[in-house]
Amino acid sequence: MTRSTWGRKIVMAIVAISLFVSQVGGAVALAATTTPFGPERFAQNHATYAITTKSAYYQRIWRSAIKAWNKTGAFTFRLASNKTAQIKLSTASASQAKRLGRDVGLTEFWARNDYFFKVDSELNPSLLHSYGYSRSDDLHVAEHELGHAMGLAHNPSKHSVMYYQNRSVGIQQVDINGVKKRYLTPAGQAS
C-alpha cells in the first residue's frame, strides 16, 4: 500500500466516524427535546374520559394526573359519562392484576385508520403497593399511562414521565413537546 492510499483510507475512516457520531448525536438531541410517539392518535388534541375505578384513592390519582396534563395546554381531557367516554381510567382487581404481570400500569387502545376510538388505561394497585410506591409515584404512573392514551411512546431518557420504568418523574417539557408534535403530525406517522 502506498503512502497516499494509506492517507486516503485514514481520511475516509475519520469522515465515516464523524458522520456516524453526528447521526448518533442528532438522535440523542432529538430524544432529549421531544418524547417519541406512535402512529396512532385522537383526531384532535382532546378526548373524553371516565374514571371507572371504585377506589376513592385512585379516583383522586387519576383526577390529579388529568389536571396535570390539562395544565400543560398540549392536550385536553374532558369528563364524560362512562357510556360515551373515549378513555376509561380504572384499576385492576386482584385477579386482573395477574394479567398485568409486572406492569404497574397498562394502556390498551383500539384505532381505525390510525385514529383512537377507544382507550383503556389501568393502574395495578397490588404492585404499586407491594413495590412501596408513594402517592407521588402513583401519580407519575397515572401521568405516564395518560401519555400513552394521547399517543406517546416510551422515552429512553430517565428525565421523562414516559421513561418505561418511571415512578419518580412527573410531566416534563420533552413530554409536552412530544404531545404537541404528535398532534401536529398526521395520523399514521410516528416520530
Steps between C-alpha positions, in 0.01 A plus 500: 500500500637840404525791735224697321264198502560455871435871561174491301378200699566682826313808376209281384490325837497836684219627275299180554545520878406870497185429303405219737558714809302789352206269422503347848536845655200621298289209625602570859420870458155414360429261787604769745253758365194294400347183639438254213150412386332223307289521184165500681331802656162658559355708215556817705714587801214427739299199613234407752564281801321318780656373819354156565693383805301477823805592708474858628880513530560403135219727382699786656821374337337493154343846553836644607672350195227641271537841663879491454473419127219751442712768665769452229260616226634232264188282528162534670324219684127563548279311746221294342263223599625144514290417192635778277861540622778431251743417782421281801725535805494215748690278739560128471327265741713233669413249227562753222834593658631155408433580133714814532799300621775739614333810352390765750290658226371400159333686214322318219348674202289431196542708185354529151713659228753594771239693704418386853136428564542318833776504763512314831763601756539300815710523816609189690443577872639160610841572350500871583450403863745206505774712335448769764391775261411830666201716403736705284629183329141383436423839346799476265390154386153640425657793307710245309194294402317816388804575284439168323130588473598813304731302272841537665750214494768425758784749528850352551582792731451457875410871504158441344167389641501256206815314607390135502584441868407846623362554845672815623478747208191700414409660166801673346538746212622214274166325562299815429704549181425139403123549538507828307703343220273190499198721428681705236607181323244314287361174635688202364839668543717425804800693625 
